[in-house]
């Protein structure tokens, strides 16, 4: 055996061994995302708008430290809190069950103020009518039952506290209260205030809400006070700790919430595994039957590819931290999709080897030439998909970022297994004499001589008609086409033991003031009900549903909430992400093929595919959300693959024969690559169909978008991209 092959074999075994070590045991090595294990993800904005310019520096970092202390008190295992952008904080709380407590604890600024209540009834009445006197403000008790006119300037704040603890009050029948103790300066000030305002009420205000407003009966020199407010044990403990740790340096705004119940997490894992098994088996069976021994070798590479993905997911947290690589539900889709894409490279190589053998080359020479000639097309097509994946990692959080990470790992692993592993196996088999003069393969498609360019104007018209129809529906439906990710709002999803009556659910919604909510009951699973609202009353709604459907067990599957400002921001980021993806692909293709007419034609075809997928989502009434954008970026990165294969063949033919026109070169190249275009996209579609059927409701919309986009990709490669090269560059072909 050649030393080169021996060294490659040792290197491959070492890589696979390392990946196997970090991949297993799976449950200990791989970090699961919140969508698979259940939990809560919050995107918080630190509002520094009310702070002076010179006081804004370092505020977000200080807020992170304060929030970290509060999270520690929640008892969550392996929480994650990290800066996200300039003034945003991403918080992930795996396995948390008390949603209301977490939101309350993290959302409170903790600004404690003591303000005197005005005793002037004229000023009070004027304030209620809207004419608030200067130096005063109207504040309400925390249950909004009583308005109070307070002096705007606080006589004391929480900065003067030295301690806070939970105690019990006999006046509240043994209920929980928060006892506070002032430092020496605060105690002195508190004694002065109480001594000079006997008979007046002193409001204790927390984050703008009056907790209590007791009468001052006498001077209090002890420097101690009590905050009452009918607290539960957890509420009292949380408030005491918030006051003890100190207020946040600025107000916190909840921009996004993604809460996943444990039931949905388990269901997602099951469906993700099912989709993976079906997708992989479909590909393995086809490759083994169609390419015989070469297909079996490709299948070995495919299994090793999966092992490498799992190994990298297990290894990266050790190298860069747990947040770098987590396996999410879209991440599982990324794994399946990358396996489908991995087969593309093997098909390109096998078809190239078939062509070399047909030219009368020896098997050893055919293998060498096949890999050499397929190499540039494989690298070029995978790099464009890597661009899209990199953008997803950059702009995404949580599940979306997880998809980008697994897709990136999968693409890199697929190039290694397809180019290095399969060739090494073939070289070993050649050396051992297992294969000698031939490498049998089935052949479904013979040589074709279609004139694809001749009818190009007909297909231009068909595409234009589809796009115009889509624009009609787009303007007709307006904002209704978007999910909450882009327009704001809240989605609550519940699972019932028995399918509920939708009218009864509507009655409950009316009772809690959500009569305008949109209710969706899934036909394939009527036990699941999705409710879309404009405001957050999830905890109150769940309580009322349990009362109305007593005996019918209800589980929270997920709660997602996005503020309107955050929704607009996400839409802006999505548009820019798609724009940058197209620009980067345009520049790369132009650089690789030395002609902008190739690049422009390819990008126009990409825009066509994304638009077609977008239009079909609108027509079928499916919402445009973050997963849809993920699918659009994937389409942009993947659909160019077949176009690049054709461009690569055009370039090769132009070097071999300079006598043909560009028209003839394009037709010849499309016919030569037609079989592999159908095979590569067809196998990837098999994988996408498995996600669509078995991946569950969460991935259904995503898979549908890919399905439409990839089918459109086959069409646009042949009937849009190829003819447009001719339209953009009518000239005699020159190498």
C-alpha positions as CSV (number, residue, x, y, z in Angstrom):
1,X,0.0,0.0,0.0
2,X,1.3,3.5,-0.8
3,X,2.5,5.5,2.2
4,X,0.1,8.3,1.2
5,X,-2.9,6.0,1.4
6,X,-1.6,4.5,4.7
7,X,-1.1,7.9,6.3
8,X,-4.6,9.1,5.1
9,X,-6.1,5.9,6.6
10,X,-4.4,6.5,10.0
11,X,-5.5,10.2,9.9
12,X,-9.2,9.1,9.2
13,X,-9.2,6.5,12.0
14,X,-7.8,9.1,14.4
15,X,-10.5,11.7,13.5
16,X,-13.3,9.1,13.7
17,X,-12.0,7.8,17.0
18,X,-11.9,11.3,18.5
19,X,-15.4,12.1,17.3
20,X,-16.7,8.8,18.7
21,X,-15.1,9.6,22.1
22,X,-17.0,13.0,22.2
23,X,-20.2,11.6,20.8
24,X,-20.9,8.9,23.3
25,X,-22.6,8.5,25.7
26,X,-25.0,10.7,23.7
27,X,-27.1,11.9,26.7
28,X,-24.0,13.1,28.6
29,X,-22.0,14.6,25.8
30,X,-24.6,16.5,23.7
31,X,-26.1,19.7,25.2
32,X,-29.8,19.8,24.3
33,X,-31.4,23.1,23.4
34,X,-34.4,24.5,25.4
35,X,-36.8,23.4,22.6
36,X,-35.8,19.7,23.3
37,X,-35.4,19.7,27.1
38,X,-38.0,22.4,28.0
39,X,-37.3,25.7,29.6
40,X,-37.4,29.4,29.0
41,X,-35.5,31.8,26.8
42,X,-35.8,35.5,27.3
43,X,-34.3,38.4,25.4
44,X,-34.1,41.4,27.6
45,X,-33.3,45.0,26.6
46,X,-31.5,47.3,29.1
47,X,-33.3,50.6,28.7
48,X,-30.7,53.4,29.2
49,X,-32.8,56.1,27.6
50,X,-33.5,57.8,30.9
51,X,-29.8,57.8,32.0
52,X,-27.4,60.6,31.3
53,X,-25.0,59.9,28.4
54,X,-22.0,59.7,30.7
55,X,-23.7,57.1,33.0
56,X,-24.6,54.6,30.2
57,X,-21.2,53.0,29.8
58,X,-21.0,49.6,31.6
59,X,-24.7,49.5,32.5
60,X,-25.5,46.3,30.5
61,X,-22.6,44.5,32.1
62,X,-23.7,45.6,35.6
63,X,-27.3,44.5,34.8
64,X,-25.9,41.0,33.8
65,X,-24.2,40.7,37.1
66,X,-27.3,41.7,39.0
67,X,-29.5,39.3,36.9
68,X,-27.0,36.5,37.5
69,X,-27.5,36.8,41.2
70,X,-31.3,36.6,40.8
71,X,-31.1,33.6,38.5
72,X,-29.0,31.8,41.0
73,X,-31.9,32.2,43.5
74,X,-34.2,30.4,41.0
75,X,-32.4,27.1,41.5
76,X,-32.0,26.5,37.7
77,X,-29.3,24.0,36.7
78,X,-26.8,25.3,34.1
79,X,-28.5,28.6,33.3
80,X,-27.0,30.8,30.6
81,X,-26.9,34.6,30.7
82,X,-24.9,36.5,28.1
83,X,-24.7,39.8,26.3
84,X,-26.5,40.0,23.0
85,X,-25.6,43.0,21.0
86,X,-25.1,46.5,22.6
87,X,-27.8,46.7,25.1
88,X,-29.6,43.3,25.1
89,X,-29.2,40.3,27.4
90,X,-30.0,36.7,26.4
91,X,-31.2,34.5,29.3
92,X,-31.7,30.7,29.0
93,X,-33.3,28.8,31.9
94,X,-33.4,25.0,31.1
95,X,-36.1,23.0,32.9
96,X,-37.7,25.9,34.7
97,X,-41.3,25.3,35.6
98,X,-42.5,28.5,37.4
99,X,-42.8,30.9,34.5
100,X,-44.6,33.7,36.4
101,X,-41.9,33.7,39.1
102,X,-39.1,33.8,36.6
103,X,-40.6,36.7,34.7
104,X,-41.3,38.6,37.9
105,X,-37.8,38.1,39.3
106,X,-36.0,39.0,36.1
107,X,-38.3,41.8,35.0
108,X,-38.3,43.8,38.2
109,X,-35.9,46.7,38.3
110,X,-36.0,46.6,42.1
111,X,-36.2,50.4,42.5
112,X,-37.5,51.0,46.0
113,X,-38.7,54.5,46.9
114,X,-40.4,56.1,49.9
115,X,-42.7,58.9,49.0
116,X,-45.0,61.1,51.0
117,X,-48.7,61.0,50.1
118,X,-50.4,64.3,49.5
119,X,-53.2,65.2,51.9
120,X,-54.5,68.1,49.7
121,X,-57.9,66.9,48.3
122,X,-58.1,69.7,45.8
123,X,-54.8,68.7,44.2
124,X,-55.9,65.1,44.3
125,X,-59.1,65.8,42.5
126,X,-57.3,67.9,39.9
127,X,-54.7,65.2,39.4
128,X,-57.5,62.6,38.8
129,X,-59.0,64.8,36.1
130,X,-55.7,65.0,34.3
131,X,-54.2,68.2,35.8
132,X,-51.4,66.8,37.9
133,X,-49.7,69.6,40.0
134,X,-46.0,70.3,39.5
135,X,-43.9,68.2,41.9
136,X,-46.5,65.5,42.2
137,X,-47.4,62.2,40.5
138,X,-50.3,59.8,40.4
139,X,-49.4,56.2,41.4
140,X,-51.6,53.2,41.9
141,X,-51.4,50.4,44.4
142,X,-50.1,47.1,42.9
143,X,-53.6,45.7,42.4
144,X,-54.7,49.0,40.7
145,X,-57.5,49.5,43.2
146,X,-56.4,52.8,44.7
147,X,-54.9,55.9,43.1
148,X,-52.6,58.0,45.3
149,X,-51.1,61.5,44.8
150,X,-47.5,61.3,45.7
151,X,-44.7,63.9,46.0
152,X,-42.5,63.2,43.0
153,X,-39.2,63.4,45.0
154,X,-38.5,60.4,47.1
155,X,-37.5,61.0,50.7
156,X,-35.6,57.7,50.7
157,X,-34.6,55.0,48.2
158,X,-33.4,51.4,48.3
159,X,-29.8,52.6,48.1
160,X,-30.0,53.3,51.8
161,X,-30.8,49.7,52.7
162,X,-28.4,47.4,54.5
163,X,-30.6,44.3,54.7
164,X,-33.9,42.8,53.7
165,X,-35.5,39.5,54.9
166,X,-38.8,37.7,55.1
167,X,-40.8,37.8,58.3
168,X,-44.4,37.2,59.4
169,X,-46.9,39.8,60.4
170,X,-49.6,39.3,62.9
171,X,-51.5,42.2,61.4
172,X,-51.7,40.2,58.2
173,X,-52.8,37.1,60.0
174,X,-49.4,35.5,59.9
175,X,-48.8,36.4,56.2
176,X,-45.4,37.0,54.7
177,X,-43.9,40.5,54.8
178,X,-40.5,41.9,53.9
179,X,-38.6,43.5,56.8
180,X,-36.0,46.0,55.7
181,X,-33.2,47.7,57.7
182,X,-31.5,51.0,56.7
183,X,-27.8,51.8,57.0
184,X,-26.8,54.4,59.5
185,X,-27.4,57.3,57.1
186,X,-30.7,55.9,56.0
187,X,-31.8,55.2,59.5
188,X,-31.1,58.8,60.5
189,X,-33.0,60.1,57.5
190,X,-35.9,57.8,58.1
191,X,-36.2,58.9,61.7
192,X,-36.3,62.6,60.6
193,X,-39.0,61.9,57.9
194,X,-41.2,60.0,60.3
195,X,-40.8,62.5,63.1
196,X,-41.7,65.5,60.9
197,X,-44.7,63.8,59.1
198,X,-46.7,62.2,61.9
199,X,-50.3,61.7,60.7
200,X,-49.4,61.5,57.0
201,X,-49.2,58.4,54.9
202,X,-45.8,57.2,53.6
203,X,-46.0,55.3,50.3
204,X,-43.6,52.4,49.8
205,X,-43.1,52.3,46.0
206,X,-41.5,49.4,44.1
207,X,-40.9,49.9,40.4
208,X,-43.6,52.5,40.2
209,X,-46.3,50.5,42.0
210,X,-47.4,51.4,45.6
211,X,-46.9,48.2,47.7
212,X,-48.4,49.8,50.8
213,X,-49.0,53.3,52.2
214,X,-49.2,53.1,56.0
215,X,-50.0,56.1,58.3
216,X,-47.0,57.5,60.3
217,X,-48.2,57.2,63.9
218,X,-44.9,58.1,65.5
219,X,-41.2,58.7,64.8
220,X,-39.3,55.5,64.0
221,X,-35.7,55.8,65.2
222,X,-34.8,52.1,64.8
223,X,-34.1,52.3,61.1
224,X,-36.4,49.4,60.4
225,X,-39.6,49.1,58.3
226,X,-41.9,46.5,56.9
227,X,-43.2,46.1,53.3
228,X,-46.6,44.3,53.2
229,X,-48.7,43.3,50.2
230,X,-50.2,39.9,50.6
231,X,-47.1,38.1,49.3
232,X,-46.8,34.4,48.8
233,X,-43.7,32.8,50.3
234,X,-41.8,32.8,47.0
235,X,-42.8,36.4,46.2
236,X,-41.6,37.6,49.7
237,X,-38.3,35.7,49.4
238,X,-37.7,37.0,45.8
239,X,-38.4,40.6,46.8
240,X,-36.2,40.4,49.9
241,X,-33.3,39.1,47.7
242,X,-33.9,41.7,45.0
243,X,-33.7,44.5,47.6
244,X,-30.7,42.9,49.2
245,X,-28.7,42.5,45.9
246,X,-29.7,46.1,44.9
247,X,-31.7,47.5,42.1
248,X,-30.8,47.1,38.4
249,X,-28.9,50.0,37.0
250,X,-31.7,50.6,34.4
251,X,-35.1,49.4,33.6
252,X,-35.5,46.0,31.8
253,X,-37.8,45.5,28.8
254,X,-38.9,42.0,27.8
255,X,-38.4,41.9,24.1
256,X,-38.9,38.1,23.5
257,X,-40.0,35.1,25.4
258,X,-39.8,31.5,24.3
259,X,-41.1,29.0,26.9
260,X,-41.2,25.3,26.0
261,X,-43.0,22.8,28.3
262,X,-41.3,19.5,29.0
263,X,-44.0,17.5,27.2
264,X,-43.3,19.3,23.9
265,X,-39.6,18.9,24.4
266,X,-39.9,15.1,24.8
267,X,-42.3,14.9,21.8
268,X,-39.9,17.0,19.7
269,X,-37.0,14.6,20.5
270,X,-39.1,11.6,19.5
271,X,-40.3,13.2,16.2
272,X,-36.8,14.5,15.5
273,X,-35.3,11.0,15.9
274,X,-38.1,9.4,13.7
275,X,-37.4,12.0,10.9
276,X,-33.7,11.3,11.1
277,X,-34.1,7.5,10.9
278,X,-36.6,7.7,8.0
279,X,-34.4,10.2,6.1
280,X,-31.2,8.3,6.6
281,X,-32.7,4.9,5.7
282,X,-34.2,6.4,2.5
283,X,-30.9,7.7,1.3
284,X,-28.9,4.6,2.3
285,X,-31.3,2.2,0.5
286,X,-31.3,4.3,-2.7
287,X,-27.5,4.7,-2.8
288,X,-26.9,1.0,-2.2
289,X,-29.3,-0.1,-4.9
290,X,-28.4,2.5,-7.5
291,X,-24.6,2.8,-7.1
292,X,-24.0,-0.8,-5.8
293,X,-20.5,-1.0,-4.2
294,X,-19.8,2.7,-4.8
295,X,-23.2,3.4,-3.0
296,X,-22.2,1.2,-0.1
297,X,-18.9,3.1,0.2
298,X,-20.9,6.4,0.1
299,X,-23.2,5.0,2.8
300,X,-20.2,4.2,5.0
301,X,-19.1,7.9,4.6
302,X,-22.7,9.0,5.4
303,X,-22.7,7.1,8.7
304,X,-19.2,8.5,9.5
305,X,-20.5,11.9,8.6
306,X,-23.3,11.6,11.2
307,X,-20.7,10.4,13.8
308,X,-18.6,13.4,13.1
309,X,-21.5,15.8,13.5
310,X,-22.4,14.3,16.9
311,X,-18.7,14.3,17.9
312,X,-18.2,17.9,17.1
313,X,-21.4,18.8,19.0
314,X,-20.0,17.0,22.0
315,X,-16.5,18.5,21.5
316,X,-17.2,22.2,20.9
317,X,-18.6,22.9,24.4
318,X,-15.4,21.6,25.9
319,X,-13.4,23.9,23.7
320,X,-15.5,27.1,23.6
321,X,-18.2,26.8,26.3
322,X,-21.7,25.2,26.5
323,X,-23.5,27.9,24.6
324,X,-21.5,27.4,21.4
325,X,-23.0,24.1,20.3
326,X,-26.4,22.9,21.5
327,X,-28.6,20.4,19.6
328,X,-32.0,22.0,18.9
329,X,-35.0,20.8,17.0
330,X,-34.1,22.9,13.9
331,X,-30.6,21.6,14.6
332,X,-31.8,18.0,14.1
333,X,-33.3,19.2,10.8
334,X,-29.9,20.7,10.0
335,X,-28.3,17.3,10.7
336,X,-30.7,15.5,8.4
337,X,-30.4,18.2,5.7
338,X,-26.6,18.1,5.8
339,X,-26.7,14.3,5.4
340,X,-28.9,14.8,2.3
341,X,-26.4,17.4,1.0
342,X,-23.5,15.0,1.7
343,X,-25.0,12.5,-0.8
344,X,-24.8,15.3,-3.4
345,X,-21.0,15.2,-3.4
346,X,-21.0,11.4,-3.6
347,X,-23.3,11.4,-6.6
348,X,-21.2,14.0,-8.3
349,X,-18.1,11.9,-7.8
350,X,-19.8,8.6,-8.9
351,X,-21.2,10.2,-12.0
352,X,-17.8,11.6,-12.9
353,X,-16.2,8.2,-12.4
354,X,-19.0,6.6,-14.6
355,X,-18.1,9.2,-17.4
356,X,-14.4,8.4,-17.2
357,X,-15.0,4.7,-17.4
358,X,-17.3,5.3,-20.4
359,X,-14.3,7.0,-22.1
360,X,-12.3,3.8,-21.8
361,X,-10.1,4.9,-18.8
362,X,-8.8,2.3,-16.4
363,X,-10.6,2.1,-13.0
364,X,-7.6,3.6,-11.2
365,X,-7.4,6.5,-13.7
366,X,-11.2,6.9,-13.6
367,X,-11.2,7.2,-9.8
368,X,-8.4,9.8,-9.9
369,X,-10.0,11.9,-12.7
370,X,-13.5,11.6,-11.2
371,X,-12.5,13.0,-7.8
372,X,-10.3,15.7,-9.5
373,X,-13.0,16.9,-11.8
374,X,-15.8,16.8,-9.2
375,X,-13.7,18.6,-6.6
376,X,-14.2,22.2,-7.6
377,X,-18.0,21.8,-8.0
378,X,-18.2,20.2,-4.6
379,X,-16.2,22.9,-2.9
380,X,-18.0,25.8,-4.7
381,X,-21.5,24.5,-4.0
382,X,-20.8,23.7,-0.3
383,X,-19.1,27.1,0.3
384,X,-22.2,29.0,-0.8
385,X,-24.3,26.9,1.7
386,X,-21.7,27.7,4.4
387,X,-22.2,31.4,3.7
388,X,-25.9,31.0,4.5
389,X,-25.2,28.9,7.6
390,X,-22.7,31.5,8.9
391,X,-25.3,34.3,8.6
392,X,-27.7,32.2,10.6
393,X,-25.2,31.7,13.3
394,X,-24.5,35.5,13.3
395,X,-28.1,36.7,13.5
396,X,-29.8,33.8,15.2
397,X,-30.3,32.9,18.8
398,X,-31.4,29.6,20.4
399,X,-33.0,27.2,17.9
400,X,-32.1,29.2,14.8
401,X,-28.4,29.4,15.8
402,X,-28.5,25.7,16.6
403,X,-29.6,25.0,13.0
404,X,-26.8,27.1,11.6
405,X,-24.2,25.4,13.8
406,X,-25.2,21.8,12.9
407,X,-25.5,22.7,9.2
408,X,-22.0,24.2,9.3
409,X,-20.5,21.1,11.0
410,X,-22.5,18.8,8.7
411,X,-21.2,20.6,5.5
412,X,-17.6,20.5,6.6
413,X,-17.9,16.9,7.7
414,X,-19.6,15.9,4.4
415,X,-16.7,17.4,2.3
416,X,-14.2,15.4,4.4
417,X,-16.1,12.1,4.2
418,X,-17.0,12.5,0.5
419,X,-13.6,13.7,-0.8
420,X,-11.2,12.1,1.6
421,X,-12.8,9.0,3.2
422,X,-14.5,7.5,0.2
423,X,-11.5,8.0,-2.0
424,X,-9.3,6.3,0.6
425,X,-11.6,3.3,0.8
426,X,-11.6,3.0,-3.0
427,X,-7.8,3.2,-3.1
428,X,-7.5,0.5,-0.4
429,X,-10.0,-1.7,-2.4
430,X,-7.9,-1.2,-5.5
431,X,-4.7,-2.0,-3.7
432,X,-6.2,-5.2,-2.3
433,X,-7.6,-6.2,-5.6
434,X,-11.2,-6.3,-4.4
435,X,-12.1,-4.1,-7.4
436,X,-10.0,-4.3,-10.6
437,X,-11.3,-3.1,-13.9
438,X,-14.9,-1.9,-13.3
439,X,-17.2,-0.3,-10.8
440,X,-20.7,-1.3,-11.8
441,X,-23.6,1.1,-11.3
442,X,-27.2,1.3,-12.4
443,X,-28.2,3.9,-14.8
444,X,-31.8,5.4,-14.9
445,X,-31.0,8.3,-17.2
446,X,-29.5,8.0,-20.7
447,X,-28.0,10.8,-22.7
448,X,-30.4,13.6,-23.4
449,X,-30.3,16.2,-26.2
450,X,-33.1,18.6,-25.2
451,X,-33.0,22.2,-26.3
452,X,-33.7,23.8,-22.9
453,X,-32.9,27.3,-24.1
454,X,-35.4,27.4,-27.0
455,X,-38.5,27.7,-24.9
456,X,-37.0,30.0,-22.3
457,X,-39.5,32.9,-22.8
458,X,-42.4,30.5,-22.0
459,X,-40.8,29.7,-18.7
460,X,-39.9,33.3,-18.0
461,X,-43.7,34.0,-18.4
462,X,-44.7,31.1,-16.1
463,X,-42.3,32.4,-13.4
464,X,-43.5,35.9,-13.8
465,X,-47.2,34.9,-13.6
466,X,-46.5,33.0,-10.3
467,X,-44.7,36.0,-8.8
468,X,-47.4,38.4,-9.8
469,X,-50.0,36.1,-8.3
470,X,-48.0,36.0,-5.1
471,X,-47.7,39.8,-5.0
472,X,-51.5,40.0,-5.3
473,X,-52.0,37.8,-2.2
474,X,-49.2,39.6,-0.4
475,X,-50.9,43.0,-0.7
476,X,-54.3,41.5,0.0
477,X,-53.3,39.8,3.2
478,X,-50.9,42.5,4.5
479,X,-49.6,41.9,8.0
480,X,-51.6,38.8,8.4
481,X,-49.0,36.8,6.6
482,X,-46.5,37.3,9.4
483,X,-46.1,35.2,12.6
484,X,-45.5,36.9,16.0
485,X,-41.8,37.0,15.4
486,X,-42.2,39.9,13.0
487,X,-45.4,41.8,14.2
488,X,-45.3,41.0,17.9
489,X,-47.9,39.3,20.1
490,X,-48.1,36.0,21.9
491,X,-48.8,32.4,21.0
492,X,-49.9,29.9,23.7
493,X,-50.1,26.2,22.9
494,X,-51.9,23.7,25.1
495,X,-52.3,20.0,25.0
496,X,-55.6,18.5,26.3
497,X,-56.1,14.9,27.3
498,X,-59.3,14.9,25.3
499,X,-60.0,17.1,22.3
500,X,-61.6,20.3,23.6
501,X,-64.6,22.1,22.2
502,X,-63.3,25.3,20.5
503,X,-66.5,27.3,21.4
504,X,-65.9,26.5,25.1
505,X,-62.3,27.7,24.7
506,X,-63.6,30.9,23.1
507,X,-65.9,31.4,26.1
508,X,-63.0,31.1,28.5
509,X,-61.0,33.6,26.4
510,X,-63.9,36.1,26.6
511,X,-63.9,35.7,30.4
512,X,-60.2,36.8,30.7
513,X,-60.6,39.7,28.2
514,X,-59.1,38.0,25.2
515,X,-62.2,37.7,23.0
516,X,-60.2,38.8,19.9
517,X,-57.7,36.0,20.2
518,X,-57.2,33.7,17.2
519,X,-57.8,30.0,18.0
520,X,-56.3,27.1,16.0
521,X,-57.1,23.5,16.5
522,X,-54.9,21.1,14.5
523,X,-56.7,18.6,12.3
524,X,-54.1,15.9,12.6
525,X,-54.0,16.4,16.4
526,X,-57.3,18.0,17.7
527,X,-56.1,17.6,21.3
528,X,-53.6,20.5,20.7
529,X,-55.0,24.1,20.7
530,X,-53.0,27.2,19.7
531,X,-54.1,30.6,20.9
532,X,-52.7,33.8,19.4
533,X,-53.2,37.0,21.5
534,X,-52.0,40.5,21.6
535,X,-51.3,40.6,25.4
536,X,-49.9,38.3,28.1
537,X,-52.5,36.6,30.2
538,X,-51.1,33.1,30.0
539,X,-51.1,32.3,33.7
540,X,-54.7,33.6,34.2
541,X,-55.9,31.8,31.1
542,X,-54.4,28.5,32.1
543,X,-56.1,28.7,35.5
544,X,-59.5,29.5,33.8
545,X,-59.0,26.7,31.3
546,X,-58.3,24.2,34.1
547,X,-61.5,25.3,35.8
548,X,-63.6,25.1,32.6
549,X,-62.2,21.8,31.5
550,X,-62.1,20.1,34.9
551,X,-61.1,16.4,34.5
552,X,-59.5,17.1,31.1
553,X,-55.8,17.3,31.9
554,X,-54.1,20.3,30.3
555,X,-50.3,20.8,29.7
556,X,-48.6,23.9,28.5
557,X,-46.6,23.0,25.3
558,X,-45.2,26.4,24.6
559,X,-45.6,30.1,25.2
560,X,-43.9,32.6,22.8
561,X,-44.1,36.3,23.2
562,X,-42.5,39.1,21.1
563,X,-42.9,42.8,21.6
564,X,-43.9,44.9,18.6
565,X,-40.6,46.8,18.6
566,X,-38.6,43.6,18.8
567,X,-40.8,42.1,16.0
568,X,-39.9,45.0,13.7
569,X,-36.2,44.7,14.6
570,X,-36.3,40.9,13.8
571,X,-38.0,41.6,10.4
572,X,-35.3,44.2,9.7
573,X,-32.5,41.7,10.6
574,X,-34.2,39.0,8.4
575,X,-34.3,41.3,5.3
576,X,-30.6,42.2,5.8
577,X,-29.6,38.6,6.3
578,X,-31.2,37.6,3.0
579,X,-29.7,40.6,1.3
580,X,-26.2,39.9,2.5
581,X,-26.5,36.2,1.6
582,X,-27.4,37.1,-2.0
583,X,-24.6,39.7,-2.2
584,X,-21.9,37.3,-0.8
585,X,-23.0,34.5,-3.2
586,X,-23.0,36.9,-6.1
587,X,-19.5,38.0,-5.4
588,X,-18.2,34.5,-4.8
589,X,-19.7,33.0,-8.0
590,X,-18.5,36.0,-10.0
591,X,-15.0,35.5,-8.6
592,X,-15.0,31.7,-9.2
593,X,-16.3,31.9,-12.8
594,X,-14.7,35.2,-13.8
595,X,-17.9,36.4,-15.4
596,X,-20.6,38.5,-13.8
597,X,-23.2,37.2,-16.2
598,X,-22.9,33.8,-14.6
599,X,-23.2,35.3,-11.1
600,X,-26.1,37.6,-11.9
601,X,-28.0,34.7,-13.6
602,X,-27.4,32.4,-10.6
603,X,-28.5,35.1,-8.0
604,X,-31.7,35.9,-10.1
605,X,-32.5,32.2,-10.0
606,X,-31.9,32.2,-6.2
607,X,-34.2,35.2,-5.7
608,X,-36.8,33.4,-7.9
609,X,-36.6,30.3,-5.6
610,X,-36.9,32.3,-2.4
611,X,-39.9,34.3,-3.9
612,X,-41.7,31.1,-5.0
613,X,-41.3,29.6,-1.5
614,X,-42.5,32.9,0.1
615,X,-45.5,33.0,-2.3
616,X,-46.5,29.4,-1.5
617,X,-46.4,30.1,2.2
618,X,-48.7,33.1,1.7
619,X,-51.1,31.2,-0.6
620,X,-51.4,28.2,1.8
621,X,-51.9,30.5,4.8
622,X,-48.7,29.5,6.6
623,X,-47.1,32.2,8.7
624,X,-43.8,33.8,7.8
625,X,-41.6,33.5,10.9
626,X,-38.0,33.1,11.9
627,X,-38.0,29.4,10.8
628,X,-39.2,30.6,7.4
629,X,-36.3,33.0,7.2
630,X,-34.0,30.1,8.1
631,X,-35.5,28.1,5.3
632,X,-35.1,31.0,2.8
633,X,-31.4,31.3,3.7
634,X,-31.0,27.5,3.3
635,X,-32.7,27.7,-0.1
636,X,-30.4,30.5,-1.1
637,X,-27.3,28.6,-0.1
638,X,-28.4,25.2,-1.5
639,X,-30.3,26.0,-4.7
640,X,-27.2,27.5,-6.2
641,X,-25.5,24.1,-5.9
642,X,-27.0,22.6,-9.1
643,X,-26.4,25.9,-10.9
644,X,-22.7,25.8,-10.0
645,X,-22.5,22.2,-11.2
646,X,-23.8,23.3,-14.6
647,X,-21.6,26.4,-14.6
648,X,-18.6,24.2,-13.8
649,X,-19.4,21.9,-16.8
650,X,-19.9,24.9,-19.1
651,X,-16.4,26.2,-18.0
652,X,-14.9,22.7,-18.7
653,X,-16.6,22.4,-22.1
654,X,-15.4,25.8,-23.1
655,X,-11.8,24.8,-22.4
656,X,-12.2,21.5,-24.4
657,X,-14.0,22.9,-27.5
658,X,-13.8,26.6,-28.5
659,X,-16.0,26.2,-31.6
660,X,-19.4,26.1,-30.1
661,X,-21.6,29.2,-29.3
662,X,-22.5,30.0,-25.7
663,X,-26.1,28.9,-26.6
664,X,-24.7,25.4,-27.6
665,X,-22.4,25.2,-24.6
666,X,-25.2,25.9,-22.1
667,X,-27.6,23.3,-23.7
668,X,-24.8,20.7,-23.9
669,X,-23.8,21.3,-20.2
670,X,-27.4,21.2,-18.9
671,X,-28.0,17.8,-20.8
672,X,-24.8,16.4,-19.5
673,X,-25.6,17.3,-15.8
674,X,-29.4,16.7,-16.0
675,X,-29.2,13.2,-14.4
676,X,-27.2,14.3,-11.4
677,X,-29.3,17.4,-11.0
678,X,-32.4,15.2,-10.6
679,X,-30.6,12.7,-8.4
680,X,-28.9,15.2,-6.0
681,X,-32.0,17.3,-5.5
682,X,-34.3,14.3,-5.5
683,X,-32.4,12.6,-2.6
684,X,-32.3,15.9,-0.7
685,X,-36.0,16.1,-1.2
686,X,-36.4,12.6,0.2
687,X,-34.8,13.9,3.4
688,X,-36.9,17.1,3.5
689,X,-40.1,15.0,3.0
690,X,-39.1,12.9,6.0
691,X,-38.8,16.1,8.1
692,X,-42.2,17.3,6.7
693,X,-44.0,14.1,7.5
694,X,-42.3,12.9,10.7
695,X,-40.7,16.1,12.1
696,X,-43.8,17.3,13.9
697,X,-45.7,20.5,13.9
698,X,-42.8,22.8,14.9
699,X,-40.8,21.8,11.8
700,X,-43.7,21.3,9.4
701,X,-43.7,24.9,8.1
702,X,-39.9,24.9,7.8
703,X,-39.9,21.6,5.8
704,X,-42.7,22.8,3.6
705,X,-40.7,25.9,2.7
706,X,-37.6,23.9,1.9
707,X,-39.7,21.5,-0.2
708,X,-41.1,24.2,-2.4
709,X,-37.8,26.1,-2.6
710,X,-35.8,23.0,-3.6
711,X,-38.3,21.9,-6.3
712,X,-38.2,25.4,-7.6
713,X,-34.4,25.1,-7.5
714,X,-34.4,22.3,-10.0
715,X,-36.7,24.3,-12.3
716,X,-34.8,27.6,-12.0
717,X,-31.4,25.9,-12.5
718,X,-32.5,24.6,-15.9
719,X,-35.0,27.2,-17.1
720,X,-34.0,30.5,-15.4
721,X,-30.2,30.5,-14.5
722,X,-28.9,28.8,-17.6
723,X,-30.9,30.8,-20.2
724,X,-30.1,34.1,-18.3
725,X,-26.4,33.5,-18.7
726,X,-27.1,33.7,-22.4
727,X,-29.3,36.8,-22.0
728,X,-26.6,38.6,-19.9
729,X,-23.7,37.7,-22.1
730,X,-24.5,37.1,-25.8
731,X,-21.1,36.5,-27.3
732,X,-19.0,33.8,-28.8
733,X,-17.7,31.5,-26.0
734,X,-14.1,32.2,-25.0
735,X,-12.2,30.1,-22.6
